[in-house]
Amino acid sequence: MNVEELSARAEIHDVLLRYCRGLDRVDMDLVRGAFHEDAWVQFPESLHVGPVDGFIEFLTGEMPRFVRTMHFLGNSLIEFDGPDVAHVETYLNADHQGSELHHWKGEYVKLWARYLDRFERRDGKWLIARRRLLVDWMYRYPTDRWFDDHPDASVGRRDGTDPSLQKVAGFAGRPSADGTWPVRS
């Protein structure tokens, strides 16, 4: 494995992570940024099969109907087909709590699935050209078993104010600080 391949793997992984952050923070620009303009998405037919812009339209209506979601990526196998194409299988656990506006009506649902992606490097940038979701199984949790013992610890936000969205300086940038992340001298 050479430095170029290691760099490509890191770039691909970052795209996958930004996609999940976009879903969980309901930031459709971040989700859309994971795909090439002409990308094709094949989710179950009841959700979306077609161009990425239709997929983003679907998510724009669907994601706000959840009280909360958490998408956790696991194993990710990246296989290169030349220097500009990668076939990527990524395991996924996704937790969802439907709101009263969602057909799950407040229930908690866990999804075990895999993304099958074709990444392409175009103009030096790795993005998803084709995505397929394979659902391995789902589980609906009884709602009377959930509790929140520490309500002040539940700080995940889906309105653009989540703490994870604070800008950082970047690798070559000047460190930033606020009350929770002091700068060391």
C-alpha positions in Angstrom: 0.0 0.0 0.0 1.4 3.4 -1.0 0.8 6.9 0.3 -1.6 7.7 -2.5 -3.8 4.7 -1.6 -3.7 5.5 2.1 -4.7 9.1 1.3 -7.6 7.9 -0.9 -8.8 5.6 1.8 -8.8 8.5 4.3 -10.7 10.7 1.9 -13.3 8.0 1.3 -13.8 7.4 5.0 -14.2 11.1 5.6 -16.9 11.3 3.0 -18.8 8.4 4.7 -18.5 10.2 8.1 -19.7 13.5 6.8 -22.7 11.8 5.2 -23.7 10.3 8.6 -23.1 13.7 10.4 -25.4 15.3 7.8 -28.1 12.7 8.5 -28.0 13.0 12.2 -27.7 16.8 12.3 -30.3 17.1 9.5 -27.8 19.0 7.3 -28.8 18.1 3.8 -26.0 20.2 2.3 -23.5 18.0 4.1 -25.4 14.9 2.9 -25.5 16.1 -0.7 -21.8 16.9 -0.6 -21.0 13.2 -0.3 -22.2 12.5 -3.8 -21.2 13.4 -7.4 -23.8 15.5 -9.2 -25.0 12.6 -11.3 -25.0 10.0 -8.5 -27.6 7.2 -8.4 -29.1 6.0 -5.1 -30.8 2.6 -4.7 -32.5 2.4 -1.4 -35.6 0.1 -0.9 -38.2 1.0 -3.5 -40.6 2.3 -0.7 -38.0 5.0 0.1 -36.0 6.0 -3.0 -34.5 4.6 -6.2 -33.1 7.2 -8.6 -31.0 10.3 -9.0 -29.3 11.8 -5.9 -31.3 15.0 -6.0 -34.5 13.0 -5.5 -32.9 11.2 -2.7 -32.0 14.5 -1.0 -35.6 15.7 -1.5 -36.8 12.5 0.2 -34.4 13.0 3.1 -35.4 16.6 3.5 -38.9 15.5 4.2 -38.0 12.3 6.2 -35.2 13.3 8.6 -37.1 16.1 10.4 -39.8 13.6 11.3 -37.4 11.8 13.6 -36.9 13.0 17.2 -33.3 11.8 17.0 -31.1 9.5 14.9 -27.6 8.0 15.2 -25.8 6.4 12.3 -22.8 4.4 13.3 -20.4 3.0 10.7 -18.5 -0.2 11.3 -16.4 -2.4 9.0 -15.6 -0.6 5.8 -13.9 -2.7 3.0 -12.4 -0.5 0.3 -11.3 -2.2 -2.9 -9.7 -0.1 -5.7 -10.5 -0.7 -9.3 -7.6 1.4 -10.7 -6.6 4.8 -9.4 -10.0 6.5 -9.7 -12.6 4.0 -8.8 -13.2 2.3 -5.4 -15.9 -0.3 -4.5 -16.8 0.2 -0.8 -18.9 -2.0 1.5 -19.6 -0.3 4.9 -21.5 -1.8 7.7 -24.1 0.4 9.4 -26.1 0.5 12.6 -28.7 3.2 12.7 -31.0 4.1 15.6 -34.1 6.2 15.0 -36.9 7.6 17.2 -39.9 8.5 15.2 -41.8 11.6 16.1 -45.6 11.8 16.1 -45.3 13.0 12.5 -43.5 9.8 11.5 -45.3 6.5 10.8 -43.3 5.0 13.7 -45.2 7.3 16.1 -42.5 7.7 18.8 -41.2 4.2 18.5 -37.5 3.4 18.5 -36.2 1.4 15.5 -32.7 0.0 15.0 -31.4 -0.9 11.6 -28.5 -3.2 10.7 -27.5 -2.7 7.1 -24.7 -2.2 4.6 -23.9 0.6 2.2 -22.5 -0.7 -1.2 -20.9 2.3 -2.8 -19.0 3.0 -5.9 -16.7 5.9 -5.2 -15.1 7.8 -8.1 -12.3 10.3 -8.0 -13.2 13.2 -10.4 -11.1 16.4 -10.5 -9.1 15.0 -7.6 -12.1 14.5 -5.3 -13.5 11.2 -4.1 -17.3 11.1 -3.9 -20.1 8.5 -4.2 -21.2 7.8 -7.7 -23.5 4.9 -6.9 -25.0 3.9 -3.5 -27.1 0.9 -2.6 -28.5 0.2 0.8 -28.8 -3.5 1.8 -31.0 -3.9 5.0 -30.0 -7.0 6.8 -32.6 -6.6 9.6 -34.5 -4.2 11.7 -35.9 -4.2 15.3 -38.6 -2.1 16.9 -38.0 -1.5 20.6 -40.8 -1.4 23.1 -41.3 2.3 24.0 -41.9 1.6 27.7 -38.3 0.4 28.2 -36.6 3.7 27.4 -35.7 6.3 30.0 -33.4 9.3 30.3 -31.8 9.2 33.8 -29.7 12.4 33.0 -31.7 14.8 30.9 -28.9 17.4 31.0 -26.7 14.9 29.2 -29.0 14.7 26.2 -27.5 17.5 24.2 -27.7 16.2 20.6 -29.3 18.9 18.4 -30.8 18.6 14.9 -31.3 22.3 14.3 -27.8 23.5 13.4 -26.7 24.2 17.0 -25.1 20.8 17.9 -21.7 21.2 19.6 -20.0 19.0 17.0 -20.7 21.7 14.4 -18.4 24.3 15.9 -15.7 25.2 13.4 -12.2 24.1 14.1 -9.0 25.7 12.6 -7.8 22.8 10.6 -4.4 21.1 10.4 -2.5 24.2 9.4 -4.8 26.7 11.1 -4.6 28.7 14.2 -6.2 26.9 17.2 -9.6 28.2 18.2 -10.9 28.2 21.8 -14.2 28.7 23.6 -15.3 28.0 27.1 -15.3 24.2 26.6 -12.1 23.7 24.5 -9.3 25.9 26.0 -6.2 26.5 23.9 -3.0 25.1 25.4 0.0 27.3 25.2 
